[in-house]
Amino acid sequence: MTPDKQISKLVYMANQIGHFFASQTGDAKVDGVADHIAKFWDPRMREKIISHVRQGGEGVDALVKEAVMKLDDKTATPAI
């Protein structure tokens, strides 16, 4: 699978998760998406979607972008 197709598939999957959690209220939406990706996605998949969002996140819904940025904050290495 080409890198573009990999990203397209990850974007699709992430947006589907976002659609599922969209009916939640408040922070539960973002937390639900972030928790699902953190628990059920392979670390390589997580890194690819995080990298895609860092580069602008073309095609990624706003809710999902927010959740992925939250994951990125959690996985960032603290500066020493």
GIQUIHU-V521554 format. One record per residue. PHI is phi in degrees with one decimal (999 if undefined). PSI is psi in whole degrees, -180 to 180 (NA if undefined). BURIAL is + if it has 24 or more other ideal C-beta (glycine too) atoms within 12 Angstrom, else -. Layout:
BEGIN
phi = {PHI;PHI}
psi = {PSI;PSI}
burial = {BURIAL;BURIAL}
END
This chain:
BEGIN
phi = {999;-71.6;-56.4;-63.3;-69.6;-61.7;-63.9;-58.2;-67.4;-64.4;-61.7;-58.7;-62.2;-63.2;-65.7;-62.2;-62.1;-59.3;-63.5;-63.0;-85.9;-60.8;-81.0;-71.1;-104.7;52.6;-69.3;-61.6;-62.4;-64.6;-62.2;-63.0;-64.9;-61.1;-64.1;-62.2;-63.1;-63.5;-82.7;-112.3;-94.9;-60.6;-53.3;-67.1;-65.4;-59.7;-63.6;-66.3;-71.4;-62.8;-61.5;-62.0;-67.4;-58.1;-90.1;116.6;66.2;-53.3;87.5;-87.2;-62.7;-56.3;-59.8;-68.7;-57.9;-61.3;-66.2;-66.9;-63.8;-65.3;-62.3;-61.1;-61.4;-71.7;-93.8;-63.5;-80.4;-63.9;-74.1;-109.7}
psi = {135;156;-39;-40;-36;-47;-43;-42;-42;-41;-46;-49;-45;-42;-35;-42;-44;-41;-38;-44;-6;-25;-8;166;154;-137;-14;-30;-58;-45;-39;-45;-48;-44;-42;-48;-42;-39;-37;-11;142;144;-34;-38;-44;-45;-38;-42;-36;-46;-42;-43;-39;-33;14;-26;43;127;-9;128;152;-43;-43;-40;-45;-43;-42;-39;-35;-41;-41;-42;-39;-31;-10;141;125;143;140;NA}
burial = {-;-;-;-;-;-;+;-;-;+;+;-;+;+;+;-;+;+;-;-;+;-;-;-;-;-;-;-;+;+;-;+;+;+;-;+;+;+;-;-;+;-;-;-;+;+;-;+;+;+;-;+;+;-;-;-;+;-;-;+;+;-;+;+;+;+;+;+;+;+;+;+;-;-;-;-;-;-;-;-}
END
